[in-house]
Amino acid sequence: MLINVISIFPKMFDIIKDYGITKRAIQKHLVKINVLNPRKFTKNKYKNIDDRPYGGGPGMIMTAEPLFLAINQAKSLSSNPVKVFYLSPQGKKLDQSKIMELSHQKHIILLCGRYEGIDERLLISKIIDEEISIGDYVLSGGELPAMVLIDSICRVTPGVLKNSKAIQEDSFYNGLLDYPHYTRPKCFNCIKIPNILLSGNHSEIKRWRLKQSLTKTWLKRPDLLNKLILTKEQESILHECQSKMD
Ligand SMILES: O=C(N[C@H]1CCCN(c2cc(-c3ccncc3)n[nH]2)C1)c1cc2ccccc2[nH]1
């Protein structure tokens, strides 16, 4: 998968190129990350990529042409069909299903805004296909959201994680919140490990973990439960938990 990023701070992406699972995805040639700096596509000697907003107002707006030229250059880097995603607070909220959808693409382009945003004509003229938000807050730019998205795509890319079962068991992969995790020592702060986890009974451990995920999701994020079609087993476990709480 080729991920082209358009950003005036390309070195920010060294973080994901040099560490962790994203580094492993790149080393395994499962993901290629290529960052283009719009400044390289400016036609003025000062390499300006922003200007004052028409109609007045605070700050600066990223001008359309350098971004348009950078997007076109990115599109030319592969013969595959490609969509352009703008990371913005106005975007559709990113979720695991979107990550799965993106992970099946051969090539995507991520546009990272800065300042107070980009010239609206990039959206009006459909140069940008979709806007994606990682949450309801305003950051200084789209780079960190882009890295969040890339990290999550790498996690679900086959061959990247050593234990591919980890993907299936990733809480959001099945739509539920994660179950609690414990490791050595057996006692910390006078808190012991749940006995079931020391039983060696893997089917019971699996059921206990599912029960924990369902209970935690019901209590903390009932909205996620409403989106799911629970299996018979999940339904019965959840009812068991709910009746105990009543
Ligand atoms: O929205 C603004 N800046 C954005 C423009 C697009 C890139 N930036 C950004 C992306 C995101 C983002 C992206 C994806 N998911 C969550 C947040 N937060 N901030 C910075 C903004 C900054 C600003 C300052 C004064 C008055 C209005 C203002 N609006």
The ligand as an SDF file (V2000), in Angstrom:
LIG
                    3D

 29 33  0  0  0  0  0  0  0  0999 V2000
   -9.4860   24.6680   12.1190 O   0  0  0  0  0  0  0  0  0  0  0  0
   -8.4730   25.3270   12.2380 C   0  0  0  0  0  0  0  0  0  0  0  0
   -7.2730   24.9160   11.8360 N   0  0  0  0  0  0  0  0  0  0  0  0
   -7.1650   23.6130   11.2570 C   0  0  0  0  0  0  0  0  0  0  0  0
   -7.2460   23.6130    9.7390 C   0  0  0  0  0  0  0  0  0  0  0  0
   -7.0980   22.2010    9.1990 C   0  0  0  0  0  0  0  0  0  0  0  0
   -5.8370   21.5550    9.7570 C   0  0  0  0  0  0  0  0  0  0  0  0
   -5.8370   21.6830   11.1970 N   0  0  0  0  0  0  0  0  0  0  0  0
   -6.4370   20.7640   11.9870 C   0  0  0  0  0  0  0  0  0  0  0  0
   -6.8500   19.5120   11.6270 C   0  0  0  0  0  0  0  0  0  0  0  0
   -7.4210   18.9870   12.7750 C   0  0  0  0  0  0  0  0  0  0  0  0
   -8.0590   17.6940   12.9230 C   0  0  0  0  0  0  0  0  0  0  0  0
   -8.0080   16.7700   11.8880 C   0  0  0  0  0  0  0  0  0  0  0  0
   -8.6250   15.5550   12.0580 C   0  0  0  0  0  0  0  0  0  0  0  0
   -9.2960   15.2560   13.2020 N   0  0  0  0  0  0  0  0  0  0  0  0
   -9.3370   16.1690   14.2000 C   0  0  0  0  0  0  0  0  0  0  0  0
   -8.7260   17.3970   14.0960 C   0  0  0  0  0  0  0  0  0  0  0  0
   -7.3580   19.8630   13.7560 N   0  0  0  0  0  0  0  0  0  0  0  0
   -6.7360   20.9770   13.2960 N   0  0  0  0  0  0  0  0  0  0  0  0
   -5.8280   23.0380   11.6640 C   0  0  0  0  0  0  0  0  0  0  0  0
   -8.5100   26.6350   12.8290 C   0  0  0  0  0  0  0  0  0  0  0  0
   -7.5000   27.2640   13.4780 C   0  0  0  0  0  0  0  0  0  0  0  0
   -8.0260   28.4990   13.8410 C   0  0  0  0  0  0  0  0  0  0  0  0
   -7.4800   29.5970   14.5130 C   0  0  0  0  0  0  0  0  0  0  0  0
   -8.2790   30.7420   14.7180 C   0  0  0  0  0  0  0  0  0  0  0  0
   -9.5850   30.7770   14.2470 C   0  0  0  0  0  0  0  0  0  0  0  0
  -10.1300   29.6640   13.5820 C   0  0  0  0  0  0  0  0  0  0  0  0
   -9.3290   28.5560   13.3800 C   0  0  0  0  0  0  0  0  0  0  0  0
   -9.6250   27.3800   12.7910 N   0  0  0  0  0  0  0  0  0  0  0  0
  1  2  2  0
  2  3  1  0
  2 21  1  0
  3  4  1  0
  4  5  1  0
  4 20  1  0
  5  6  1  0
  6  7  1  0
  7  8  1  0
  8  9  1  0
  8 20  1  0
  9 10  2  0
  9 19  1  0
 10 11  1  0
 11 12  1  0
 11 18  2  0
 12 13  1  0
 12 17  2  0
 13 14  2  0
 14 15  1  0
 15 16  2  0
 16 17  1  0
 18 19  1  0
 21 22  2  0
 21 29  1  0
 22 23  1  0
 23 24  1  0
 23 28  2  0
 24 25  2  0
 25 26  1  0
 26 27  2  0
 27 28  1  0
 28 29  1  0
M  END
$$$$
